[in-house]
Amino acid sequence: MGNDNVDKMIEGAIRGGAIGAGVEAIRTGREWRGLADGLITGVFLGAAWKGVTILSDKAGLTKELNKAKDKILNRIDASRPHAIELLGKQLVLWRAGDAAAAAAAAGPAGGSSSTQHWQCFENACPHRLAPLSEGRIAPDGTLQCSYHGWRFAADGSCVEIPQALDAKSKQMACASRRSCAVPYPTVEAYGLIWVWPSAGPAAAEEAAVTPVPVCQAVQAAPEGSLKWFRRELPYSWDILVENVTDPAHVMFAHHHLTPSMDRDRAGPMPFKPITIPAAATAKATTEAASDVAGQQQQQQQQQQQQQRRPAFLQADTEPAGAFEYSTPMATAARMAFTPPCSITCEYEPAPGLACQSELLLVPRGPGRSLAITMIQMTNNSRVTAGSVLQALLSRPAQVPGMLKRLLGQPLWQEHLAANKLFDMDNVFLNMQDMLLSLKGRDSWAQAYYMPTPSDSAVITARRWMGQAMKQPLCPSDPSSPAAADVICMLQQKQQEFMYVEFAHADND
């Protein structure tokens, strides 16, 4: 089979839904100021294989598929716009070309002069609210609405209205603020596209001074070495946070996903809080630091602070809680929950092998969330044929992982395993979400019975979320709903859902 045929097969899988796209991640400023004003939400458009059967009955097919899939999985389709949902908002992500960026810079509102940069707009054309995600990238790099052909530059300004009677009327219409699309600031960092979910006048300035919320290990990783995975999930964001801060469920919910995940090996899991050095401060501590000597001294102090903090923590944001624990899968492990949506871990699954993981958990809307995950080795231990043979005789459970490191594993294969991981507890997490919605989100302390230390991180996260989700999504807007109403499954919707389910069962 030739490369063209392989590409067609993969393209068909993409159109058929086998490959998903659209990943969001969230970051916050130094203080919690509400889900909209205090957060940056990033979007990574990758491709994740979901249960695609790999054919291997023809010579060379598997090798060709591996090459093609890895190419697909690491590629963002910049030739078209992408619809995304974030905090209940419908947005469109698209990549502006040279002319679109130039038009933005020359337009009445000004704009960035950078080229080939990802942009995010509200997913509605100002003409008649048609979704811009159904539009196209015009040859000049602007975004064109497919309904009437209006085109927009990178800053949202309208540059073309085909229905205008003459050049003067077109100029007047395009100069109106009402003809502009609504832009959201974006930044590309660490293999992800981050979107600030506010489109107000101060949005760009606020986004520029807010650090991207990844841990120090991710910041130090070589460019292009990070392999992110995304998965859309059918339950609310707070349930996802609970699930990821709970390693005790792995042995049962993910039984036999790997040889080391075995319910018969489950047992006590002591959790102990750990004390960590204070986070570095990005801003100057005094006005005296404005001189060169003061700035150098401040930078040295920040570097010393960062060096004292574990690499699995963010450099400039304090976690709500950090814990150390042990499991049958890792002799030593540490976890931190950094609000609102970052879970970081470091652990030693085998002697001489250290790993670090970053999990970014994103609220899309009520009962809908997204997870972005990444696992990387944080030491330089090398696997050889001899070490595999030795492990086969003394540590057979570690052999599959060692073989993967020795022989390499295609990214699509890693994504298949990651999808299976999320599939294994999807059903009961969705039902847990429904039951908690019926009882009320604030009822968790009474509804849950958590007598063991293994729930320590869950309790820490729940206490933080219980306060944060009561706040309005946009504190500056008196009519803004509470955050929980936007990102959690609604009680009324769950009652309607359960009524439909019971009615359907009665009819059967």
N, C-alpha and C positions, 0 to 999 in steps of 0.2 A: 504494500500500500504506500503510495507516495505522500509527500508532505501536504499537498493540496487536499487530498482526500481526508487526511487526519484533521486538517484545519476545518474542513466542512463538517466532520463528525463532531468536533468540539463546538463549533458555532451552533450546530443543531442542539447540542446539549445545553448551551447557554440559553437559547431561545425557548427551549422546553422547560426551563426552570431548574435544570440540574446544577447549574452554577449560579450562585447568588451574588449580588453586589450591593454595596451600601452599608458602610459601617460608621457608626458614630462613637465618639468618645467625649468625655466631659472633663473640664478642668475648672478650678475655682480660684478666686483671689485669696488673699491672706485671711479675710474674714468671710463668714457666711452672710450673704446679703440677699438671699432668695435665689431660686433656681435660674431665673433669667438674667438678673443683673450681675450676679457674682460668678457666672460660669462661662467657660469656653467649651464649646462642643465641637469635636472634630469628626470628620467623615473620611473614612478610608475606603475607597472603592477597590476591593480586591476581588478575587473569585474563589469560591469555596465549593469543592465537589461534594455533592450530597447523594451518596448511594449509587454512583455511576459504576456500572459493571465494566471491568476491564477485560477485553478480549485478548487472548494470548495463543490462539490456535494457529496463527500464521507467523512464520519466521520474521523477526525484526519488527513486528507490530508493537510489542510492548515497549521496545526501546524508542520507537518513533513517538508513541503516545507520551512517554515520560518527558521527552524533550519538549513536545508541543504543550503539554499541560503545565510544565514549569514556566514556560513562556507566558501562557495565558494567566496563570495564577499571580504572576508578578506584574501584570499590566493593568493599567487603568485605561479604559476606553475614552480617550479624549475627543473622539469624533462626534460625540452626541451628549446632550444633557442628561442628568440623572435625577430622578425624584427621590427625595429623602424625607423622613419624618423625624422631628426632634422636639421634645417637650410639647407635643401636641401641635406643633407648627408644621405646615406643609411647605417644604423648601425645594429648590432646584440647585444642583451643583453642576457647573460647566467650566470648561477651560477656554479662556479668552485668548485669541491670537494676537499677533503684533498690531494689526490695524485697530482692533477693539481696544487694546490698552492705550494706543496713541490717541484714539478718539476720546477716551475717558480723560486723558491728561489735558487735551485741548478743549474739552467741553466746559460748559458754564460752571459745573460743580467741581471741576478739577478732578484729580484722581491719581492713581499709581501709574508710573511710567514703565513699570516692569512688564515684560512680555511673557507669554505662555504661562499665565498664572491662573490657578483655579479660583473661581468666583462662586458666591452663593447668593441667590435671590429668593425672595418670597415667590412661591410657585404659582403666580397669578399675573397674567398680562394686565397692565393698567387699562387697556382698552375695554375688554369685556370679560376679564377674569378667566380667560382660557389658561390651562396649565402650560407654563413655559417648558416643563419637562417633556412635553410632546412636540416641542419645536425642534430646531436644527441649528447647528453651527454654520453660519454663512461663510462663504469663501474669504471674506475679509476678517474673519475671526469674531464677529459679533454674534449675539444670540438672537435668532429670528423666531417669532411666534408663528406657529403653523396655521393659525386661524385667519389672520389678515395680513401677515407679513411684516408687522412692526419689528424693528431691530433695535437692540440695546447694546451699549458699550459696557466695558468692564465695571464702571462705576454706577451702572443702572440708568444712565441718561439715554433717552430715546434718540436715535440717529436716523431713523427712516420711518415714514408713514406713507405707504404707497397711495393711499386714497386722497392725500392732500391735493387740492386743485392746482396749486402752483408753488414755486420755490418759497415765496414770502409766507404763505399760509403754513407751509411745512415747517419753516424756521420758527414761526410763532408757536405752533403746536408742540414742536420738540423742545422749545425753551420752557414750556410750562412744567412745573413740578408734578402735575397730575399725569404727565405722559411718562414719568420715570418708573422703572422697576424698583423694588425695595431691596437694596443690597445689605448683606451681612459681612463684616470683616472676616477674612480668612488668612491663615498662615500654614505653610507646609513645613513640618518638622518631624523627624524620626520615622519617616515612612508613612505618616498620616497627614490628612488634611484637616486642620482645626478650624471650626466655624464659631464665631462669637454670636450667640443667639439673641442679639439685640440690634436693632437697626436705627436707634436714635442718633442724634447729632454727636453725642460723646462716645458712641460705641467704638469707633476706631482707636481713639485715645485710650480708652479703658482696656481694650484688647491688647494694645501695644505694650502696656506696662504690666500685664499679668503673665507670669511665667507659665510655660507649657507644663502640665502636671505629670511628668514622668519621673521615675526614680533615677538615682545617680548611675546605676548600672546601665540603664538604657541610654542615658546621656553620653556615657563613655564608650558605648559600643561602636565598632567601626562602621562607617557609612555603608549602607546596603546590606549589612549582616543580619538585620532584624527580620524575622519571619512572623508576620502577624496573621492571625486567624480571626474570622468574624462569624457570628451566628445570631440570627434573629430568633427570639424566644417568645412563646405564647403565654407569658405571665409578667406581672408587674415588676418594676425595677427594684422595689424593696424586697421582694421575694428572691430576686436574683442576688442581691447583696447578702441576704441571709445564707443562701446556698453556697456562695463562694467563700464566706468566712467560716464555713463549717466543714473542716476536713474529716470529722468523725463519720460522715455519711458515706465516704468513698468506698470503704470495704463492703458495704451492703448494697448501695444503689448502683455501684459500678463493678459488681462482682464479676471477676474473670475477664474484665476488659484487658487487663495485662496479667501476667502470671503472679505479680506481687499483690494484686487486688483480689483478696480472698476473704469472704465473710468469716471463715473459720479462724482467721488470724486476727480478727478484731478484738479489741480489749480496751482497758482504761487508757485515757489520753489526757494526762495532766497538762493544763495550760497555766503558764506563769507570766504575769505582766513583766515587761522589761523596761528599764529606764534608758533613755537615749539622750544624747547631747542636744542642746537647743539648735533649732534650724538657723541657717545663715540668713542674714537680712540683705535684701537686694538694694535697699535705699540707703543713702548716706545717713550715718547716725548723728552727725552734727553738720552745721553749715561750714565748719572749718575744713571739712573733707573736700571742699571744692578745689583746693590747690592740688598740684600734682603729687606732692609728698603725702598729703592726707589721703588722696585716692589710692595710692600705692599701699599705704598702711591698711586702709580699709579692705582692699582686695586680699591682702595677706591674711587678715583676720577671717575673712569669709572662707578662704581656702583652708585654713586651719580648722574652722568649724566643720566644713564639709568632710575633711579627712577623718574627723572623729566620729562622724555619723556613718552607720552601716550603709553599704551600697544599695540595699534594697529599699531605702527610704528616700523620699524627695528631699532635695537640698534645702528648700526654702519654705516648706509647709509642714506643720506639725501633724502627726497622725492623731486620730481620736483614740487609738489604742494600738499597742504593739505587744505581741506575745511570743513566747517560745514554747515548743511542745515536741513530742516525739510520736512517731507512728511506726507500724510494722514496715512501712515503705521507706522511712527515712529515720536515721538515728538521731538527727538533729535538724530542727526546722524552726523558722521564725516567720511571723506574719504581721503585717500592719494594715490597718484600714485608715486611709487618708481621705476624709470627706471632700467632695460628696461621692466620688465614684471610683476611687483607685484602691485596689487590693494588690499588695506586693508580698512576695514570699521568697525566701531562700532556704535551701534544704540540701542535704547530702543523701541521695538515694543509695549510694554505695561508697565504700572507702576510696578516697582519692578522687571522687566525682562530686562536684558542687554545681548546683543549678539555681537559677533565679527566674522568677516569673512575674510578669506584669499583667494585671487584668483590669481593663477599663470597662465599666458597667454603665450603660446608657439608657435613660428613660426615653422611649419614643412617644408613647401615649398610654392611655389607660389599658392595662392588661397587655402591654407590648414593650419589650425591652430588647437590647442588643448587648452582646458581649464581644469584646476584642481581647484576645489573649496572645501572649508571646512567652516562650520559654527559651532560655539560652544557657549554655555552659559558662560558668564564671571562673573556671580554672583551665589549665593547659594539659590536663592528664591525657595521655595518648593511648589509644587502644591498638594492640598488635595481635597477630594471630596467636602468639605465645600466651598473651594474657587471657585471650578467649578460651584457649585450651585449659589453662589453669583454673579459670572460673567454672568451666564445665565440670571439673572434678570436685571443686570445693564450694562454689556458689552458683549452682545451675540456674537459679531464678534470675540472675543478672545477665545471663548469656544473650537473650533476645535483644536487650537494649545495647549491649556491647557490639553485637553483630550489626545493628543499625548504624552505630557510630563508625564501625570499621568499613562497612560496605557503602554507607550513605543511604539516604531514604528520600525519594521524590517528595516534593512539597504536597502534591495532590494526595499522596498516601497518608501523610501526616494529617491532612485535612479530613480525610475519611475517618480516621481514628478519632479526631476531635469532635466531629459531628456525632459519631456513635456515643461518645462520652455525654454530650448534651441530650441525646435522644433517650438515654437510659432513665433519666429522672424527670423528663418533660411532663409526663401524665400527672404524676402526683403533685408536682409543683404548681401546675395549672389549677388543680382541684384545691390545693391549699390556698391559693390566691383567691379563689371563689369563696371558700369558707371564711377566710379572714375578712373579706369584703362584707359578707353578710353580718358578721359579728361587729364590724367596725375596726378600722385600722388601729385605733387607740387601745383596743382590747387585748393586744398581744400579751401584756404582762399577766392578765388573768387567764387568757385562753391557753397560753403555753405553760407547760410544766418543765422546767429546765434545771434539774438538781445537780448536774455534773459539771465539772470545770471545762469540759470540751465545748460547752456553749458560751464560753466567756466572750469570744469575739462577736458572736451573734448578739448577745445582750448589749455589748458596747455599741455596735452598729445600730441596733434598734432604738437605744436611748437617744442617739444623735438624730436618727431619722424621725423619731417621734416629735422632736422639737422643730426640726427643719421643715417638715412637710406641712406643719400648721401655718407657716408663713405664706403670705401672698406670693404668687409667682413673680409678679412685678411690683415690688413695694411702692414704687412711685405712682402707680395707678390705683386709685381707690376702688375701682370696680374689678380689679384683678382677682381671679379665683385663688383659693389655697392651692399650694403645690400638689397636695395629695389628690385633689380633684382632677388634675391634669395628667398625672403620671401613674396613678393607681387605678385598679379596676373599680368601677363604680358600683355601689350597692344596688341601685335601681336596675342597672344593666344585668347584674348577676341574678336578681330575682326574675327578670324577664327571661334570661337564659334558662334558668332552672325550670320555669313554668313551661317553656317550649319543650324542654327535654322530657319532662314528666308527661306532657300532653302527647308527645310522640310515642312514648312508651305505652300509654294507655291505648292509643290507636292500634299499636302492634298487637 
